[in-house]
């Protein structure tokens, strides 16, 4: 548990630095593009249109989900994917791609994957705001359940940082692991109910799907958008499960990171 305490202390003491590096990461990523940061919104908009056409019209024949138009239902959940996918894929290779650049700077290596993840949070905020505006014109105005968003955003951030702590260490030691991670992330898009409903599956399969912690976040976002419930309270057992998974992942990530951090430069 000493490793966990060390990582938590490093991240807490480096919060300002993490935020500054995250903003710098956004700036340099879009520095050579004419449209700059707008690509952070154009890309999700393009994929939302494709998913809506394929899954909404092609498969569901524009049928809604529990009385909610498919486009609104899909957008409420898919916004999480547009944070998770780049945060995990880029965060998992953050150490071995950036450690030479920051090796002469005096801050802990745990900051590197953390600031890459946080850099993906800013586009998520903007996309979330756009979807909230869209919902106002779709018959789903702001409601008191929106107060859940800070909780679910925080939960999502901690989960992904825990995952990336593991992956960024493993990919530095075993470079081929990056290919496995990228393939797994692609599969997660279809194993999480971003684009389809789980009610069509047998109960035992639905229970199996709920082992995926992203399922918890997606359902929480939808409960907030559509004013259904205080999801994390009404499903308190699921909340306990989610945080148990987060704690386990963070412990594993912290132990791996502390075990190999002194040797990162040797694997480059």
Phi and psi restraints in degrees (value plus and minus 20) as a CYANA .aco file:
   2 UNK   PHI     -82.2   -42.2
   2 UNK   PSI     -56.2   -16.2
   3 UNK   PHI     -82.2   -42.2
   3 UNK   PSI     -62.3   -22.3
   4 UNK   PHI     -81.8   -41.8
   4 UNK   PSI     -66.2   -26.2
   5 UNK   PHI     -80.6   -40.6
   5 UNK   PSI     -59.8   -19.8
   6 UNK   PHI     -84.7   -44.7
   6 UNK   PSI     -67.0   -27.0
   7 UNK   PHI     -84.1   -44.1
   7 UNK   PSI     -65.3   -25.3
   8 UNK   PHI     -80.1   -40.1
   8 UNK   PSI     -62.0   -22.0
   9 UNK   PHI     -84.5   -44.5
   9 UNK   PSI     -62.7   -22.7
  10 UNK   PHI     -83.0   -43.0
  10 UNK   PSI     -65.2   -25.2
  11 UNK   PHI     -87.5   -47.5
  11 UNK   PSI     -60.3   -20.3
  12 UNK   PHI     -84.7   -44.7
  12 UNK   PSI     -65.6   -25.6
  13 UNK   PHI     -91.6   -51.6
  13 UNK   PSI     -37.7     2.3
  14 UNK   PHI    -128.0   -88.0
  14 UNK   PSI      -2.4    37.6
  15 UNK   PHI     -78.1   -38.1
  15 UNK   PSI     -63.9   -23.9
  16 UNK   PHI     -83.8   -43.8
  16 UNK   PSI     -63.9   -23.9
  17 UNK   PHI     -83.6   -43.6
  17 UNK   PSI     -62.3   -22.3
  18 UNK   PHI     -79.2   -39.2
  18 UNK   PSI     -62.9   -22.9
  19 UNK   PHI     -86.0   -46.0
  19 UNK   PSI     -62.4   -22.4
  20 UNK   PHI     -84.5   -44.5
  20 UNK   PSI     -63.6   -23.6
  21 UNK   PHI     -87.1   -47.1
  21 UNK   PSI     -54.4   -14.4
  22 UNK   PHI     -84.2   -44.2
  22 UNK   PSI     -64.3   -24.3
  23 UNK   PHI     -84.9   -44.9
  23 UNK   PSI     -58.5   -18.5
  24 UNK   PHI     -85.3   -45.3
  24 UNK   PSI     -58.6   -18.6
  25 UNK   PHI     -80.4   -40.4
  25 UNK   PSI     -62.6   -22.6
  26 UNK   PHI     -83.3   -43.3
  26 UNK   PSI     -61.8   -21.8
  27 UNK   PHI     -84.1   -44.1
  27 UNK   PSI     -69.1   -29.1
  28 UNK   PHI     -92.1   -52.1
  28 UNK   PSI     -48.7    -8.7
  29 UNK   PHI     -83.6   -43.6
  29 UNK   PSI     -58.0   -18.0
  30 UNK   PHI    -126.3   -86.3
  30 UNK   PSI      -6.6    33.4
  31 UNK   PHI     -83.9   -43.9
  31 UNK   PSI     -54.4   -14.4
  32 UNK   PHI    -117.9   -77.9
  32 UNK   PSI     -13.9    26.1
  33 UNK   PHI    -117.3   -77.3
  33 UNK   PSI     117.3   157.3
  34 UNK   PHI     -81.9   -41.9
  34 UNK   PSI     -58.6   -18.6
  35 UNK   PHI    -107.8   -67.8
  35 UNK   PSI     -25.8    14.2
  36 UNK   PHI      35.3    75.3
  36 UNK   PSI    -153.8  -113.8
  37 UNK   PHI     -83.9   -43.9
  37 UNK   PSI     -33.4     6.6
  38 UNK   PHI     -79.0   -39.0
  38 UNK   PSI     -45.8    -5.8
  39 UNK   PHI     -83.3   -43.3
  39 UNK   PSI     -43.0    -3.0
  40 UNK   PHI     -86.5   -46.5
  40 UNK   PSI     -39.1     0.9
  41 UNK   PHI    -127.0   -87.0
  41 UNK   PSI     -52.8   -12.8
  42 UNK   PHI     -84.5   -44.5
  42 UNK   PSI     -63.6   -23.6
  43 UNK   PHI     -81.2   -41.2
  43 UNK   PSI     -70.4   -30.4
  44 UNK   PHI     -80.1   -40.1
  44 UNK   PSI     -59.1   -19.1
  45 UNK   PHI     -81.6   -41.6
  45 UNK   PSI     -60.1   -20.1
  46 UNK   PHI     -82.4   -42.4
  46 UNK   PSI     -67.7   -27.7
  47 UNK   PHI     -89.6   -49.6
  47 UNK   PSI     -54.6   -14.6
  48 UNK   PHI     -80.8   -40.8
  48 UNK   PSI     -62.2   -22.2
  49 UNK   PHI     -83.0   -43.0
  49 UNK   PSI     -62.3   -22.3
  50 UNK   PHI     -85.6   -45.6
  50 UNK   PSI     -67.6   -27.6
  51 UNK   PHI     -82.6   -42.6
  51 UNK   PSI     -59.4   -19.4
  52 UNK   PHI     -83.0   -43.0
  52 UNK   PSI     -63.4   -23.4
  53 UNK   PHI     -86.3   -46.3
  53 UNK   PSI     -65.6   -25.6
  54 UNK   PHI     -92.5   -52.5
  54 UNK   PSI     -71.9   -31.9
  55 UNK   PHI    -106.9   -66.9
  55 UNK   PSI     -54.3   -14.3
  56 UNK   PHI     -97.3   -57.3
  56 UNK   PSI     -71.2   -31.2
  57 UNK   PHI    -110.2   -70.2
  57 UNK   PSI     -68.8   -28.8
  58 UNK   PHI     -87.5   -47.5
  58 UNK   PSI     -61.1   -21.1
  59 UNK   PHI    -119.9   -79.9
  59 UNK   PSI     -65.0   -25.0
  60 UNK   PHI    -116.2   -76.2
  60 UNK   PSI     -24.2    15.8
  61 UNK   PHI      35.3    75.3
  61 UNK   PSI      19.7    59.7
  62 UNK   PHI      43.4    83.4
  62 UNK   PSI       1.8    41.8
  63 UNK   PHI     -96.5   -56.5
  63 UNK   PSI     116.8   156.8
  64 UNK   PHI     -95.7   -55.7
  64 UNK   PSI     158.1   198.1
  65 UNK   PHI    -142.0  -102.0
  65 UNK   PSI      93.4   133.4
  66 UNK   PHI      32.5    72.5
  66 UNK   PSI      21.0    61.0
  67 UNK   PHI      63.0   103.0
  67 UNK   PSI     -21.7    18.3
  68 UNK   PHI    -120.1   -80.1
  68 UNK   PSI     110.1   150.1
  69 UNK   PHI     -72.9   -32.9
  69 UNK   PSI     121.5   161.5
  70 UNK   PHI     -78.4   -38.4
  70 UNK   PSI     -59.9   -19.9
  71 UNK   PHI     -81.4   -41.4
  71 UNK   PSI     -65.4   -25.4
  72 UNK   PHI     -84.0   -44.0
  72 UNK   PSI     -64.0   -24.0
  73 UNK   PHI     -81.7   -41.7
  73 UNK   PSI     -63.8   -23.8
  74 UNK   PHI     -86.8   -46.8
  74 UNK   PSI     -65.4   -25.4
  75 UNK   PHI     -82.7   -42.7
  75 UNK   PSI     -54.2   -14.2
  76 UNK   PHI     -82.1   -42.1
  76 UNK   PSI     -50.6   -10.6
  77 UNK   PHI    -119.3   -79.3
  77 UNK   PSI     -57.5   -17.5
  78 UNK   PHI     -88.8   -48.8
  78 UNK   PSI     -40.5    -0.5
  79 UNK   PHI     -78.9   -38.9
  79 UNK   PSI     -50.9   -10.9
  80 UNK   PHI     -84.6   -44.6
  80 UNK   PSI     -59.9   -19.9
  81 UNK   PHI     -82.1   -42.1
  81 UNK   PSI     -57.1   -17.1
  82 UNK   PHI     -92.9   -52.9
  82 UNK   PSI     -29.0    11.0
  83 UNK   PHI    -115.2   -75.2
  83 UNK   PSI     -67.9   -27.9
  84 UNK   PHI     -83.2   -43.2
  84 UNK   PSI     -66.4   -26.4
  85 UNK   PHI     -80.3   -40.3
  85 UNK   PSI     -74.7   -34.7
  86 UNK   PHI     -90.6   -50.6
  86 UNK   PSI     -51.9   -11.9
  87 UNK   PHI     -84.0   -44.0
  87 UNK   PSI     -62.3   -22.3
  88 UNK   PHI     -94.9   -54.9
  88 UNK   PSI     -67.1   -27.1
  89 UNK   PHI     -86.1   -46.1
  89 UNK   PSI     -61.0   -21.0
  90 UNK   PHI    -103.0   -63.0
  90 UNK   PSI     -54.1   -14.1
  91 UNK   PHI     -87.1   -47.1
  91 UNK   PSI     -53.2   -13.2
  92 UNK   PHI     -88.8   -48.8
  92 UNK   PSI     -42.4    -2.4
  93 UNK   PHI    -129.5   -89.5
  93 UNK   PSI      -7.4    32.6
  94 UNK   PHI     -83.9   -43.9
  94 UNK   PSI     -61.3   -21.3
  95 UNK   PHI     -87.5   -47.5
  95 UNK   PSI     -70.4   -30.4
  96 UNK   PHI     -95.9   -55.9
  96 UNK   PSI     -35.8     4.2
  97 UNK   PHI    -113.3   -73.3
  97 UNK   PSI     -40.0     0.0
  98 UNK   PHI    -139.8   -99.8
  98 UNK   PSI     -28.8    11.2
  99 UNK   PHI     -85.3   -45.3
  99 UNK   PSI     -52.0   -12.0
 100 UNK   PHI     -85.1   -45.1
 100 UNK   PSI     -58.4   -18.4
 101 UNK   PHI     -86.7   -46.7
 101 UNK   PSI     -55.5   -15.5
 102 UNK   PHI    -126.2   -86.2
 102 UNK   PSI     -16.4    23.6
 103 UNK   PHI     -83.6   -43.6
 103 UNK   PSI     -45.4    -5.4
 104 UNK   PHI    -111.2   -71.2
 104 UNK   PSI     -20.9    19.1
 105 UNK   PHI    -114.7   -74.7
 105 UNK   PSI     129.0   169.0
 106 UNK   PHI    -115.7   -75.7
 106 UNK   PSI      52.6    92.6
 107 UNK   PHI    -166.1  -126.1
 107 UNK   PSI     134.5   174.5
 108 UNK   PHI     -86.2   -46.2
 108 UNK   PSI     128.3   168.3
 109 UNK   PHI     -86.6   -46.6
 109 UNK   PSI     -38.9     1.1
 110 UNK   PHI     -84.7   -44.7
 110 UNK   PSI     -39.7     0.3
 111 UNK   PHI     -89.1   -49.1
 111 UNK   PSI     -50.3   -10.3
 112 UNK   PHI     -81.4   -41.4
 112 UNK   PSI     -78.7   -38.7
 113 UNK   PHI     -84.4   -44.4
 113 UNK   PSI     -50.7   -10.7
 114 UNK   PHI     -85.3   -45.3
 114 UNK   PSI     -64.2   -24.2
 115 UNK   PHI     -92.5   -52.5
 115 UNK   PSI     -48.4    -8.4
 116 UNK   PHI     -85.7   -45.7
 116 UNK   PSI     -61.7   -21.7
 117 UNK   PHI     -84.0   -44.0
 117 UNK   PSI     -65.8   -25.8
 118 UNK   PHI     -83.3   -43.3
 118 UNK   PSI     -52.2   -12.2
 119 UNK   PHI     -83.3   -43.3
 119 UNK   PSI     -43.9    -3.9
 120 UNK   PHI    -105.6   -65.6
 120 UNK   PSI     -30.1     9.9
 121 UNK   PHI     -95.9   -55.9
 121 UNK   PSI     -53.0   -13.0
 122 UNK   PHI     -85.1   -45.1
 122 UNK   PSI     -67.9   -27.9
 123 UNK   PHI     -79.8   -39.8
 123 UNK   PSI     -52.8   -12.8
 124 UNK   PHI     -83.5   -43.5
 124 UNK   PSI     -61.4   -21.4
 125 UNK   PHI     -80.1   -40.1
 125 UNK   PSI     -64.2   -24.2
 126 UNK   PHI     -86.3   -46.3
 126 UNK   PSI     -65.3   -25.3
 127 UNK   PHI     -82.3   -42.3
 127 UNK   PSI     -60.4   -20.4
 128 UNK   PHI     -82.6   -42.6
 128 UNK   PSI     -60.9   -20.9
 129 UNK   PHI     -83.3   -43.3
 129 UNK   PSI     -62.4   -22.4
 130 UNK   PHI     -83.0   -43.0
 130 UNK   PSI     -61.7   -21.7
 131 UNK   PHI     -87.3   -47.3
 131 UNK   PSI     -57.2   -17.2
 132 UNK   PHI     -80.7   -40.7
 132 UNK   PSI     -63.5   -23.5
 133 UNK   PHI     -82.5   -42.5
 133 UNK   PSI     -63.2   -23.2
 134 UNK   PHI     -78.7   -38.7
 134 UNK   PSI     -61.5   -21.5
 135 UNK   PHI     -83.6   -43.6
 135 UNK   PSI     -51.6   -11.6
 136 UNK   PHI     -82.7   -42.7
 136 UNK   PSI     -51.3   -11.3
 137 UNK   PHI    -114.5   -74.5
 137 UNK   PSI     -16.5    23.5
 138 UNK   PHI    -131.6   -91.6
 138 UNK   PSI     -10.2    29.8
 139 UNK   PHI      70.8   110.8
 139 UNK   PSI      -6.6    33.4
 140 UNK   PHI    -148.5  -108.5
 140 UNK   PSI      56.9    96.9
 141 UNK   PHI     -90.1   -50.1
 141 UNK   PSI     148.3   188.3
 142 UNK   PHI     -77.3   -37.3
 142 UNK   PSI     115.3   155.3
 143 UNK   PHI    -155.1  -115.1
 143 UNK   PSI     154.3   194.3
 144 UNK   PHI     -85.0   -45.0
 144 UNK   PSI     -41.7    -1.7
 145 UNK   PHI     -92.5   -52.5
 145 UNK   PSI     -30.2     9.8
 146 UNK   PHI     -82.7   -42.7
 146 UNK   PSI     -40.2    -0.2
 147 UNK   PHI     -82.9   -42.9
 147 UNK   PSI     -32.4     7.6
 148 UNK   PHI     -95.9   -55.9
 148 UNK   PSI     -41.0    -1.0
 149 UNK   PHI     -77.4   -37.4
 149 UNK   PSI     -66.4   -26.4
 150 UNK   PHI     -76.1   -36.1
 150 UNK   PSI     -59.5   -19.5
 151 UNK   PHI     -83.9   -43.9
 151 UNK   PSI     -68.1   -28.1
 152 UNK   PHI     -90.3   -50.3
 152 UNK   PSI     -53.3   -13.3
 153 UNK   PHI     -85.5   -45.5
 153 UNK   PSI     -64.9   -24.9
 154 UNK   PHI     -81.3   -41.3
 154 UNK   PSI     -63.8   -23.8
 155 UNK   PHI     -80.3   -40.3
 155 UNK   PSI     -64.0   -24.0
 156 UNK   PHI     -84.0   -44.0
 156 UNK   PSI     -62.7   -22.7
 157 UNK   PHI     -82.3   -42.3
 157 UNK   PSI     -66.5   -26.5
 158 UNK   PHI     -85.6   -45.6
 158 UNK   PSI     -61.0   -21.0
 159 UNK   PHI     -78.7   -38.7
 159 UNK   PSI     -68.5   -28.5
 160 UNK   PHI     -90.0   -50.0
 160 UNK   PSI     -56.7   -16.7
 161 UNK   PHI     -81.9   -41.9
 161 UNK   PSI     -61.1   -21.1
 162 UNK   PHI     -82.3   -42.3
 162 UNK   PSI     -64.5   -24.5
 163 UNK   PHI     -84.1   -44.1
 163 UNK   PSI     -63.9   -23.9
 164 UNK   PHI     -90.0   -50.0
 164 UNK   PSI     -50.3   -10.3
 165 UNK   PHI     -78.8   -38.8
 165 UNK   PSI     -60.2   -20.2
 166 UNK   PHI     -89.5   -49.5
 166 UNK   PSI     -74.1   -34.1
 167 UNK   PHI     -85.0   -45.0
 167 UNK   PSI     -59.5   -19.5
 168 UNK   PHI     -86.3   -46.3
 168 UNK   PSI     -50.6   -10.6
 169 UNK   PHI     -94.4   -54.4
 169 UNK   PSI     -66.9   -26.9
 170 UNK   PHI     -82.7   -42.7
 170 UNK   PSI     -62.8   -22.8
 171 UNK   PHI     -89.9   -49.9
 171 UNK   PSI     -45.7    -5.7
 172 UNK   PHI     -91.9   -51.9
 172 UNK   PSI     -57.8   -17.8
 173 UNK   PHI    -100.6   -60.6
 173 UNK   PSI     -62.5   -22.5
 174 UNK   PHI    -143.9  -103.9
 174 UNK   PSI      77.0   117.0
 175 UNK   PHI     -82.0   -42.0
 175 UNK   PSI     -51.7   -11.7
 176 UNK   PHI     -84.6   -44.6
 176 UNK   PSI     -38.6     1.4
 177 UNK   PHI     -82.0   -42.0
 177 UNK   PSI     -44.9    -4.9
 178 UNK   PHI     -82.0   -42.0
 178 UNK   PSI     -58.1   -18.1
 179 UNK   PHI     -86.3   -46.3
 179 UNK   PSI     -59.6   -19.6
 180 UNK   PHI     -84.0   -44.0
 180 UNK   PSI     -61.8   -21.8
 181 UNK   PHI     -83.7   -43.7
 181 UNK   PSI     -64.3   -24.3
 182 UNK   PHI     -82.1   -42.1
 182 UNK   PSI     -60.4   -20.4
 183 UNK   PHI     -86.7   -46.7
 183 UNK   PSI     -61.3   -21.3
 184 UNK   PHI     -83.6   -43.6
 184 UNK   PSI     -60.5   -20.5
 185 UNK   PHI     -82.9   -42.9
 185 UNK   PSI     -60.3   -20.3
 186 UNK   PHI     -81.6   -41.6
 186 UNK   PSI     -61.2   -21.2
 187 UNK   PHI     -85.7   -45.7
 187 UNK   PSI     -56.5   -16.5
 188 UNK   PHI     -80.2   -40.2
 188 UNK   PSI     -48.8    -8.8
 189 UNK   PHI     -77.1   -37.1
 189 UNK   PSI     -55.9   -15.9
 190 UNK   PHI    -118.9   -78.9
 190 UNK   PSI     -31.5     8.5
 191 UNK   PHI    -114.6   -74.6
 191 UNK   PSI     -23.0    17.0
 192 UNK   PHI    -134.3   -94.3
 192 UNK   PSI     119.9   159.9
 193 UNK   PHI     -94.0   -54.0
 193 UNK   PSI      37.6    77.6
 194 UNK   PHI     -97.5   -57.5
 194 UNK   PSI     -59.4   -19.4
 195 UNK   PHI    -137.3   -97.3
 195 UNK   PSI     -27.1    12.9
 196 UNK   PHI    -166.6  -126.6
 196 UNK   PSI     142.7   182.7
 197 UNK   PHI    -119.1   -79.1
 197 UNK   PSI     124.9   164.9
 198 UNK   PHI    -106.8   -66.8
 198 UNK   PSI     -31.1     8.9
 199 UNK   PHI     -82.6   -42.6
 199 UNK   PSI     -39.5     0.5
 200 UNK   PHI     -97.5   -57.5
 200 UNK   PSI     -29.6    10.4
 201 UNK   PHI    -113.4   -73.4
 201 UNK   PSI     136.6   176.6
 202 UNK   PHI     -80.1   -40.1
 202 UNK   PSI     135.5   175.5
 203 UNK   PHI     -78.1   -38.1
 203 UNK   PSI     -59.0   -19.0
 204 UNK   PHI     -87.6   -47.6
 204 UNK   PSI     -53.8   -13.8
 205 UNK   PHI     -91.7   -51.7
 205 UNK   PSI     -58.3   -18.3
 206 UNK   PHI     -80.3   -40.3
 206 UNK   PSI     -63.0   -23.0
 207 UNK   PHI     -82.5   -42.5
 207 UNK   PSI     -57.6   -17.6
 208 UNK   PHI     -86.0   -46.0
 208 UNK   PSI     -60.2   -20.2
 209 UNK   PHI     -83.3   -43.3
 209 UNK   PSI     -52.3   -12.3
 210 UNK   PHI     -91.9   -51.9
 210 UNK   PSI     -29.4    10.6
 211 UNK   PHI     -87.6   -47.6
 211 UNK   PSI     -41.2    -1.2
 212 UNK   PHI     -92.2   -52.2
 212 UNK   PSI      95.7   135.7
 213 UNK   PHI     -82.1   -42.1
 213 UNK   PSI     -42.1    -2.1
 214 UNK   PHI     -86.4   -46.4
 214 UNK   PSI     -48.5    -8.5
 215 UNK   PHI     -77.7   -37.7
 215 UNK   PSI     -64.0   -24.0
 216 UNK   PHI     -79.4   -39.4
 216 UNK   PSI     -64.6   -24.6
 217 UNK   PHI     -88.0   -48.0
 217 UNK   PSI     -62.4   -22.4
 218 UNK   PHI     -82.3   -42.3
 218 UNK   PSI     -67.5   -27.5
 219 UNK   PHI     -85.5   -45.5
 219 UNK   PSI     -54.2   -14.2
 220 UNK   PHI     -85.9   -45.9
 220 UNK   PSI     -63.6   -23.6
 221 UNK   PHI     -80.7   -40.7
 221 UNK   PSI     -64.8   -24.8
 222 UNK   PHI     -86.9   -46.9
 222 UNK   PSI     -58.1   -18.1
 223 UNK   PHI     -81.9   -41.9
 223 UNK   PSI     -55.3   -15.3
 224 UNK   PHI     -93.0   -53.0
 224 UNK   PSI     -67.8   -27.8
 225 UNK   PHI     -80.4   -40.4
 225 UNK   PSI     -63.4   -23.4
 226 UNK   PHI    -119.3   -79.3
 226 UNK   PSI      -9.4    30.6
 227 UNK   PHI      39.7    79.7
 227 UNK   PSI      22.4    62.4
 228 UNK   PHI    -109.8   -69.8
 228 UNK   PSI     -65.8   -25.8
 229 UNK   PHI    -190.2  -150.2
 229 UNK   PSI     147.7   187.7
 230 UNK   PHI    -104.0   -64.0
 230 UNK   PSI      66.0   106.0
 231 UNK   PHI     -77.8   -37.8
 231 UNK   PSI     -65.2   -25.2
 232 UNK   PHI     -90.8   -50.8
 232 UNK   PSI     -37.8     2.2
 233 UNK   PHI    -110.1   -70.1
 233 UNK   PSI     -68.7   -28.7
 234 UNK   PHI     -85.1   -45.1
 234 UNK   PSI     -48.7    -8.7
 235 UNK   PHI    -131.3   -91.3
 235 UNK   PSI      34.2    74.2
 236 UNK   PHI     -84.0   -44.0
 236 UNK   PSI     -50.0   -10.0
 237 UNK   PHI     -85.1   -45.1
 237 UNK   PSI     -60.1   -20.1
 238 UNK   PHI     -87.3   -47.3
 238 UNK   PSI     -56.4   -16.4
 239 UNK   PHI     -81.8   -41.8
 239 UNK   PSI     -63.8   -23.8
 240 UNK   PHI     -82.4   -42.4
 240 UNK   PSI     -61.0   -21.0
 241 UNK   PHI     -82.2   -42.2
 241 UNK   PSI     -66.8   -26.8
 242 UNK   PHI     -76.9   -36.9
 242 UNK   PSI     -69.6   -29.6
 243 UNK   PHI     -90.9   -50.9
 243 UNK   PSI     -46.5    -6.5
 244 UNK   PHI     -84.4   -44.4
 244 UNK   PSI     -62.7   -22.7
 245 UNK   PHI     -83.2   -43.2
 245 UNK   PSI     -64.0   -24.0
 246 UNK   PHI     -80.1   -40.1
 246 UNK   PSI     -65.4   -25.4
 247 UNK   PHI     -82.3   -42.3
 247 UNK   PSI     -65.1   -25.1
 248 UNK   PHI     -81.5   -41.5
 248 UNK   PSI     -66.1   -26.1
 249 UNK   PHI     -83.8   -43.8
 249 UNK   PSI     -60.3   -20.3
 250 UNK   PHI     -87.4   -47.4
 250 UNK   PSI     -58.8   -18.8
 251 UNK   PHI     -83.0   -43.0
 251 UNK   PSI     -66.5   -26.5
 252 UNK   PHI     -81.9   -41.9
 252 UNK   PSI     -66.3   -26.3
 253 UNK   PHI     -81.3   -41.3
 253 UNK   PSI     -62.1   -22.1
 254 UNK   PHI     -84.7   -44.7
 254 UNK   PSI     -63.4   -23.4
 255 UNK   PHI     -85.0   -45.0
 255 UNK   PSI     -63.5   -23.5
 256 UNK   PHI     -84.4   -44.4
 256 UNK   PSI     -65.3   -25.3
 257 UNK   PHI     -81.6   -41.6
 257 UNK   PSI     -66.0   -26.0
 258 UNK   PHI     -88.2   -48.2
 258 UNK   PSI     -50.9   -10.9
 259 UNK   PHI     -88.2   -48.2
 259 UNK   PSI     -57.9   -17.9
 260 UNK   PHI    -129.8   -89.8
 260 UNK   PSI     -27.6    12.4
 261 UNK   PHI     -78.8   -38.8
 261 UNK   PSI     -54.1   -14.1
 262 UNK   PHI     -90.6   -50.6
 262 UNK   PSI     -36.4     3.6
 263 UNK   PHI    -129.7   -89.7
 263 UNK   PSI     -14.9    25.1
 264 UNK   PHI     -74.9   -34.9
 264 UNK   PSI     -65.8   -25.8
 265 UNK   PHI     -83.8   -43.8
 265 UNK   PSI     -45.2    -5.2
 266 UNK   PHI     -93.5   -53.5
 266 UNK   PSI     -41.4    -1.4
 267 UNK   PHI    -110.6   -70.6
 267 UNK   PSI     -21.6    18.4
